[in-house]
Structure formats: structure tokens, C-alpha cells
Amino acid sequence: MPIERRKKESLSRFTGQAMRLAGEDLCAVGELGNRETPGEIWRKMARRGLLGWSIPASYGGGGARFTDILPAAEAFVCMGGRPGLALSWMVHLIVGKVLISDAGNRAQKKEILPAMATGRVTASIALSEPGSGSDPKRIRTKAVKKADRYVLDGEKAWLTNGPLADLFIVFAVTGERDGRKQLTAFLIPRKTPGLTVREMPPLGYLQPSPHCAISMEGCVVPESAVLGCGGRAWEELSKPFRVVEDALLAGVILGGLDRQLGKIVQELQDSNRDVGNDIRERIGAVAVQLDVARQIASAAAKDLDRGKRGMDMEHKLVALHLITDTLQESIHSVAEGVGIVKSPGTLEDDITRLIALGMHASRARQRKRADTILAGKETS
């Protein structure tokens, strides 16, 4: 099936608001990745209204649901072939919808959300640290309260959209209880004294998604900079964000897998070569698994819209990770079987990276499920 037809079929999955807000805008922006800088692309997305898509309508946004964002992310990559750009866009949408809108107080939402909706403000999450990643047990950045202020010291790395950010959501240790570090999130403007934005070497993949590092030395912020409940940022902000990110990332990955399959099919059609039963069966198997993965991802997005984020959601995320990992291997095998050689820095590499990003969380969820079975609390 030609790529253009597959694009139209991807768009046909949109309904209602998703179709009105996305459509050709996603197609036009999704294909920019190689020609423009991240800043230029971001400004163009802002002008098209895409950066405010998930912001509540009461704050000037589109009020998109998770069930809108999921197929949009898939179509974005299926049409444009730029998972890195889709990742940056998706993270921006989740920050506005899950962190600021859900956890911010009235003053914070009034100040930040309208600006995010128009693209005047981009917020970047500063959780991971050099040598520690995002493991809460190893976070070293500290925030010490002095009177009505907090003083932050530490370093953060791999901040998605950091080079574009006007605002950083910094996670820092503010205490300890029962041997566990208590984290608090702070809203820190880029120009705050004591905060320095640092360049990082290019990742070499997921272009043009920009990343950076920041350091804080005696960075002073007011109490009003606290986002959500002090000491509960890991439980109430980071964990919910990760669940939503994993669920919506499935859209980005499925869009990439669909595009890879589409290119194989198009090459076979263009060459008019005879396709044997083995290849036909393998292509059919991939298509069926893609459909099943979409159904699981759609069910997960519906759960998110309903506020359901329990064990059933965890199991859906494990299933999605396992299926997409298998799909990527199957598509690569089909490509090799018909003589298509992968070159470095391709869409396939980006999708492989994204699937790998979810590996740690998926394995943890699998162990958690196994523990309940081994403890006799449920059957397999």
C-alpha cells in the first residue's frame, strides 16, 4: 500500500476534535525534521496551535483527551517519520496536562498554562541526573528551606526540550522518611540566578528532539515555586507522568512501526517482484499484531481519560512493550528477507531506542506481577 494512502488511513482514525486540530498540520510539521532547527520547528508548531492541544480550554488550549493524543502521535510519525519530533511534542503535551494542569495551584495554572498553549512558554522536566538517571534513591540534588525560600544545589541531565525551555520543573530532595528520600518539584524560570543551562553532546538519535543539562548553585526560589505537595513529587508527579508517557509513547512507536512496514510493502509493489508465501504470512502477522497493539494502546488511553491508573494499566503497558519489541524484530526480519538493508541513523534505530527506553519500567512491572503470583495473591 503506498505511503500516501497509509497516511490518509492514519488520519481517518481521528474523530471529532482530534481531526479538527491535527490533520494536515501534523503532516506538514512532522516532515520538517531534516530541514529546520528545533527552535524553528517549535515556533511553527506554536503558530499552528499544536503546542496548546492538551491545555484545558479554560486556559486557552484545545482540551485534547489522551484518546486524542494517542492516535495523533501515531499519525505524526507514520506521516512524517520523525519520532524525535513527536517525542518532544508529546512530552510538552503531557507536562501541560498532567503536571501543570493537574498538580498546579490556581496561580500557577493561570500564569503558565495560557503561555504554554500559545508556545510562549515551554517547560522541561529536570529529574534525571548524571550517573544516577531517574532513580529516586540516587537523586542528589537538594533543596534546603531557609525562611520562606528554598536554596537548590545540584545537576540535572538529559532534559527533553531543555534548550527550548523557559521553565524547568526541578525535582530535588527535601527530606527523608523511613529511609526514603522525599522529593519536591519546583518551578524554576530559566533566568533564575544560580541556574545555568549547559549543552550536552548530541544524542545521535531521535533528532531533532533537543536535550540539555542544567546546574544549580545556590539557586534561590520562593515557596510559591513548589509544584504539588512538598515531599510527594515522586509519588504524585513523577510516577503518574511516567505511566502517561509510556501509554502515549506507544502511539509514537506504533506510528514508526507502521511506517516501516509501509515502506517494505511499497518497495515490493514498486518492484513488482513475486512475494512468496513465507513473506506474505510474515507481513500479515505484523499487520495483525499492529492492530492488536493499537487496541491495547487505545484501551490504555481510555483508562487514562477515566482516571484509571492501577494494576490493569500496568499490565497493558507491559503487553504493549512486549508486542512492540516483537514487532520491531519481525519487521526487521521481513526487511532482510526481501533484501532491504537498513542504514545507520534511520527510523528503525529511533524506534529501537524508544522501545529500549521502556525496558526498565516494563521489567519492573513484570516482576511486580510475578511477586503477586508467587505470593499466592492471584493466579497466573
Beta strands, then each sheet from edge to edge (+ up, - down):
strand 1: 123-126
strand 2: 142-146
strand 3: 149-160
strand 4: 167-177
strand 5: 180-189
strand 6: 195-198
strand 7: 211-222
strand 8: 226-227
sheet 1: 1+ 4+ 5- 8+
sheet 2: 2+ 3- 7+ 6-
end
